[in-house]
Amino acid sequence: MRPAGERRRTVTTGLLWLAAIVLLGSCVQWLTGMGFALVAVPGLILLLGPAQGVVLANCASGVICAVGLTRGRREVRWAAMVPLCMASVCTVPLGAWTTRHLPEPVLLIVMGGLVTAAVLLILRGVRAPALRGRAGAVGAGAAGGFMNAAAGVGGPPVSLYALNAGWTVREFVPNAQLYGLFVNIFSVWANGVPRLSGAQGVGVTVAMAAGMLIGRALADRTPETRARTLVLALALGGGVTTLLKGVLEL
């Protein structure tokens, strides 16, 4: 058995890492409209385990989207977002089932693979007729719903849809926040809420609030390309790390 002092240091270190991950994710989500999951999920699932990492990401991302939407709700494109959101409802239960029933190493591989593949697709700027119009919205919404409930990262399919629809970043952010709020509410309904200690709950809340304030302060000062590159680099590194961890634990 480890000494009490060592156990306290381990708990404190874990709490600091948790707060740092949530703060960084909250900051980039405010900057880009959909960065929390890509940046934070790999670290959260390595720190808390796949199931708890995903549900914490769902809760935190949903809260940030709700706060952000208070500023941009008038710019929402309802004609596109209704099919996106409705399609996600159909696939969230399947994603939640996947999280509950796969062995942890396989889950790590699935989650790391999804994050890595999503980042690579965004970097390539995939363009396809199938990703346009109502059919594209339904397909992107369904894929995002599954990925959000299974791995906490539902944004990349919506990003690809927006890219093919020719949306600007200013148009994308409020619509991404609406989708994020909707799909995370249903993901929390399907997966439940995270089981955090009192100290972890306080740390996550403070870090999330601080991250949103920092992101808001940096939003007008950070070039779009630089923010996007940072988010994708962090996400790719985390995705590959999670994938390798799962492979090593098989």
N, C-alpha and C positions, 0 to 999 in steps of 0.2 A: 504494500500500500504506500502511495506517495505521501510525503509530509503535507500537513495542512497548508503551510506557506507556499509550497509548490503548486498545490491545487488552486489556491487563490490566484496565483500569478497566471496559471493557465486559463482560468475563467476570465480574468481581467483582459488578457491578451485576446481571447476569443471575442469578448465584447467590443474591444477597440477595433478589431478587424471587421466585425459586423457593422459597426457604426460607420467605418470608413467606406465600406462597400455601398451602403445605402446612401451615404452623402454623395459619393461620386455619381451613382446612378441617378439620383434625384437632380443633381446639377445638370447632367447631360440631357436628361429627359426634358427639362425646361428649355434647354438650348435648341433641341432638335425635334421635339414633339413625340419621340418614340425611342429614346435611348436607354431608358432604365433597364429593361429586361436584357437587352443585348450586353450591356456592360456589367450588370449586377448578378444575373442568374448563374453564370459559371462559378463565381465566388461564393454565392449563397448556397449552392448545392454542395460545393466542396466543404463548406463550413458547417451547414446544418443537415446535410443529407438531401437527396433528390426531392422527396415529398415535401418536407418543410421549406426547402429553398424555393420551390415553385409556388407554394401557397403564400409565402411572404412576398414574393415578387408580384403575384397577382394583387394582393392587398395594397402594397405600396404604390404600384403603378396605377391602380384604379384611383387612389386618393389624389395622386399628382395630376392625373388627367382631369379629374373633377375640378380641382382648383384652377388648372389652366383653362378649362372650358368656360369658366366664368368671364374670361376676357374675350374669347374668340367665338362665342356661340353664334353670333350673327353671320359669320362667314362659313357656316357649315353647309355643305352641298347635300341636302336631304335626298335628292333623287338618286344620288350614287350611294349614300351611306345607308339608306334603309335596306337594300338588298345585301350589302356587305354585312351589316349587323344581324339581319335575320338568318343569313346562311351560317354565321358563326354559332348560333344557338344549336343547330343540328349536329355539329361536330364536337362541341365542348364535352358532352358526356363520354364520347369515345376517347378523347384525350385524357380525361380524368380516370377512366378505366385503365388505360395504359399505364399511368403513373402508379396506380394501386397494385397492379398485378405483375409487372415485370420485375425480375430480380434487380437489386441495386446496381451491380456492374453493367448490366444490359441497359438500365435506365441512364446511367452516366454516358454510355456510348451513344444512345439515342439522342440525349439532350445535347451532348457535345457535338454530335454530327449535325443536328438540326441548326445549331447556332453557327457552326462553321460553314455549312452549305448556304445558309441564309446570307451570311456576310459576303461570301464569294459571288453569289448571284447579284447582290446589290452592287458590288464592286464592278462586275461585268456590265451592269446596266441592261439586263436582259430585256429585249423588246420583242413582243409577239402579238399578233392580232387577237389571240385567245385571251389576252389580258386586258382587252378593251371592252367598253360597253357594259351592258347589264350582265352578260354571261361572264365577263371578266370580273365584275364586282362580286358575283355569287361565288365564283371559284376562289378568289382571293379571300373572301370572308370565311368560306368553309375551311380553307387551309389554315388561316390565321386562328380560327376557333380551336382546331385540333392542337396546333402548336402551342397556343397559349395555355391550354389546360394541361397538356402533357409536359411541356418544357418551359413554360413561362414566357415564351417569346412569340407573340402573335403578330408583331408589327411588320416583319419583312414582306409577307405577301401583299399587305396593303401598300407598302412602299413601292413594290414593283407595279402594282395596279396604278398608283398615282403617277409613276414615271411614264407608263405607257399612255396614260390619259393626258399627259402634258401639263400636270399641275406644277405651279411654282411652290417653293418652300413655304411662302406665306399662306398659300391656299391649303397646303398639305397639313400644316401643324394643327389647326383647329379640328379638321376632319379626323386626323389621327387620334386626337384627344377624345373625340366623341366615340370612335371605335374602341379605343383603349378602355374607356369607362364602361362601355356596354359589355365588351367581351370579358373584362375582369370581374364584373359583377356576377356574371354567369359562371365564370371559372371558380370564384370563391364559393358560390352556391354548390357547385359540383365537388370541389376539393376540400371545402371547409376552411377554417381560419388557422393561422400558424399557432403552434403551441410554444409560446415564449415565456421566459421567466419575467418577473417584474422589472429587473434591471435591463434585460434585453428589450422589453417593450418601451421603456423610457428612452433607452439609447437609440432605438430605431426611430421613434417619434421625433426626437431632437435632431438626429442626423437628417431625417427627411425634410424637416422644416428649414434647417440650415442650408441643405443642398438646393432647395427651391429658391431661397433668397440669394444664394451665390449665383445660381444659374440666371436668375432674373437680372442681377447686376451685370453679368457678363454678356447677356444676350445681344445687346446693341454694340458691344465692343469686340466681339469675336467674329472673324470672317467665317462665312458659312462653310467654305471648303476646309478650313482648318478644324472646325468643330466636327465636321463629318468624318474627316480622316482620323481624328483622335478616337471617336466613338467606334469606328470600324476596326481600328488597330487593337483597341482594348478588347473588343468583342471577339475578334479572331484569336487573339492570344488565349483568352479564357475558354473559348470553345475547343481549341486544340488541346489545352491542358486537361479539360474535363474528359474529352474523348480518350486521351492516353491513359488517364487514371482508370477509366472503366475497362480498357483493354488489359491493363496490368493486374486488375482485380479479378479477372475471369479465372 
